[in-house]
Amino acid sequence: MTDRRCPCGSGERLSACCGRYLAGTGEGKAAPTAEALMRSRFTAFALGDETHLLATWHPDTRPPSCPPDSDTRWLFLTIDDVVDGTPFHATGVVEFTAVYRDDGGRGELHERSRFERIDGRWYYLDGVHAMR
């Protein structure tokens, strides 16, 4: 993994940011907060790390696969709201806007995602989203 800027938009190097949480291309460490997990999942989409996406998906809602879409390029992420989701909470909500480009041009995915912490690890549970 090259040490470029992290796709999540933190401004940090990938290895010092989401790279440490990625399961397929990084160290696979547990993200400490729901927001950190959301950022790492965006980075996984941007880098095509299906292993991380599946490993961080809640067992009750995880699909059998989540292959990357080679026609979609994830450009940047904005965190719009965070409710709970710290190491002291069992649940959290992260609202975000992810900007992408595909064959149809530039678009946005806006989602309010729910997360749950199980045995000290955060998992993406589900979300309500809209493509713009």
Phi, psi and omega in degrees: 000124178287155183261064177270181177295144181290135178299341184289350176090010180289338185091351180276164172291148182305316183294330181270353183242244185290337181304326180290341181264341185295133183278324185273329184236356182237211184270343179073024177291157179284132176291136185284340182223164176296322178295318178298322178292318178301314179299318180293327178290321174300315179299321178296319175298316182296326182262354180076033182269080181297327180302314180293318180301314181289322181293335182255007178271135181304135182302332181284340184235001183294129175283164179293333178206164180209063185296141179296147177267107184293346179271355180249129177247116180278121189265308178198166185234139172235128175271120185265329182197147175225130177237120181057216177081017177270177176298349180263002181246158175263340180223164177199162178229134176231122176257133185215165170234123178248125181262135183223168172228135175221193182300334180272000181109203183272140179213177179228142171248118177251127183217144170250106188259143175254141181231151177226141178259124180235124180049042175083001180243138177276143177227142172286123181267301179188179180198158174254122185225165177215131174276138179240000000 
